[in-house]
Amino acid sequence: MPNPLYDEMFGAHAGASTPFLMLADGRVVTHAAFLEQAARVAGALTDAGLKPGDRVAAQIEKSPEALALYAACAQAGLVFLPLNTAYTADELSYFIENSGASLIVCDASNRDKLEAMASGLGANVDTLNADGSGTLMDRAAGMSTSFATVDRQGDDLAAFLYTSGTTGRSKGAMLTQDNLLSNARTLAEEWRFQADDVLLHALPIFHTHGLFVATNVMLAAGGSMIFLPRFDLDQIIANMPAATSMMGVPTFYRRLLGDDRFTSDLAAHMRLFISGSAPLLAETHVQFETRTGHRILERYGMTETNMNTSNPYDGERRAGTVGFPLPGVELKITDAETGETIPDGEVGQIEVRGPNVFKGYWQMPEKTAAELRVDGFFITGDLGRIDEDGYVHIVGRNKDLIISGGYNIYPKEIELVLDDQPGVLESAVIGVPHPDFGETVVGVIVPEAGQIPDTEAMMDAVCQSLARFKHPRTLVLLDELPRNTMSKVQKNILRDQYKDMFAG
């Protein structure tokens, strides 16, 4: 019995001397060398006692070795759980406990605090640093460059990705081999990726965008990636002449437009610029096309589904829309109360169905049943409409999830920290428009009677408890929060009140 994900994404390149990863220091990792390294890591994982279906949690910096860990998990039949490198130990403890991870791979600088937590959860800890060193690679060095690929089926789990709504705990979205494969195949074809493509890759690989879209598409196409540790404007500009394509978040494109070195000549040979993870401002579309002659291709996806829609490769890439449903994906706009499909042009909740849609939420049958219908349609939580030409428009969210710089931010998590501070009666955390990040976080504080909370101390508390991308950009004080007749806080009023706070 085969292993579909490994066989098609990785094994198809066995022995190939073609370049796969082009690194910032000038080194080139071939497909063959990458797979030999992945085989060694797979050997180290199984030698440590991990069995097919076990979960491997990884909070590590982007590197060829980090990517090899993903390939090794696929080859060994393990479930890969990438975690944001900004998460604190307090945040990690929930993910490790909930997932039942058998192994945590982390940077050596975090080992001591994670070992203390892991020991109580029955997990082991290995290290993997940004430079490729660490205990995992030390053990892998003694392993064979060949590994007997573990048999798996298409509906077996390949990965967990934790996603946050606006109420309750983070949910572990279970992604199968078929989920990842179907999307990679479709996107490679729709976006015309070929073996001679070179993708400028500056995205993190703990996120759907950088790992299951960018990386998997290039594996499916057999192309190569300029694999940069992070977005660095100088490196992006220096490496663009060697690339044919780029995937990024809106922040990437705004920062390129802010640099005079980014010219039509620099981008002339590029085939495709793709944007996602957050809405791209229409102004950015226009400025980018005026500067370069290229029209950015915007698409729409989410953790539970990977990509659902895309503007066309050939044809009009319409600003303010996310294009059309991808082949094999059904999308409908429904009434949130009845679930009935509503006419085109009307705003309702977006539901999708297809081979890309996840299997459900790990150990959360009630959440799964509430959001994944028995007929296979997933209720995305986004509000949208379909225009007269069939383009899908995302008009908002029926939850209060904030997306800043491509990262999902769970307001309740921040509110709990703020509410716990001296002098605070209650708080409401909202997302407001930001020219660089799409949205940014604002904390609205209601003081206790006669109290003036120390906002600096409150920010210090947030910094201690939460990852940096969740920190409010500012805190504002109000006498009371707006509420409806049922006493529910009306965050839409707050968002409207502060929508121009960072304009311009």
Buried (B, 14 or more C-beta within 10 A) or exposed (E): EEBBBBBBBBBBBEEBEBBBBBBBEEEEBBBBBBBBBBBBBBBBBBEBEBEBEBBBBBBBBBBBBBBBBBBBBBBBBBBBBBBBBBBBBEBBBEBBBBBBBBBBBBBEEBBEBBBEBBEEBEBBBBBBBBEBBBBBBEBBEEBEEEBEBBEBEBEBBBBBBBBBBBEEBBBBBBBBBBBBBBBBBBBBBBBEBEEEBBBBBBBBBBBBBBBBBBBBBBBBBBBBBBBBBEBBBEBBBBBBEEBBBBBBBBBBBBBBBEEEEBEEEBBEEBBBBBBBBBBBBEEBBEBBBEBBEBBBBBBBBBBBBBBBBBBBBEEEBBBBBBBBBBEEBEBBBBEEEEBEEBEEEEBBBBBBBBBBBBBBBBEBEEBBEEBBBEEEBBBBBBBBBBEEEEBBBBEEBBBBBBBBBBBBBBBBBBBBBBBEBEBBBBBBBBBBBBBEBBBBBBBBBBBEEEEEBBBEEBBEBBBEBBBEBBBBBBBBEBEEBBEEEEEEBEBEBBBEBBBEBBEE
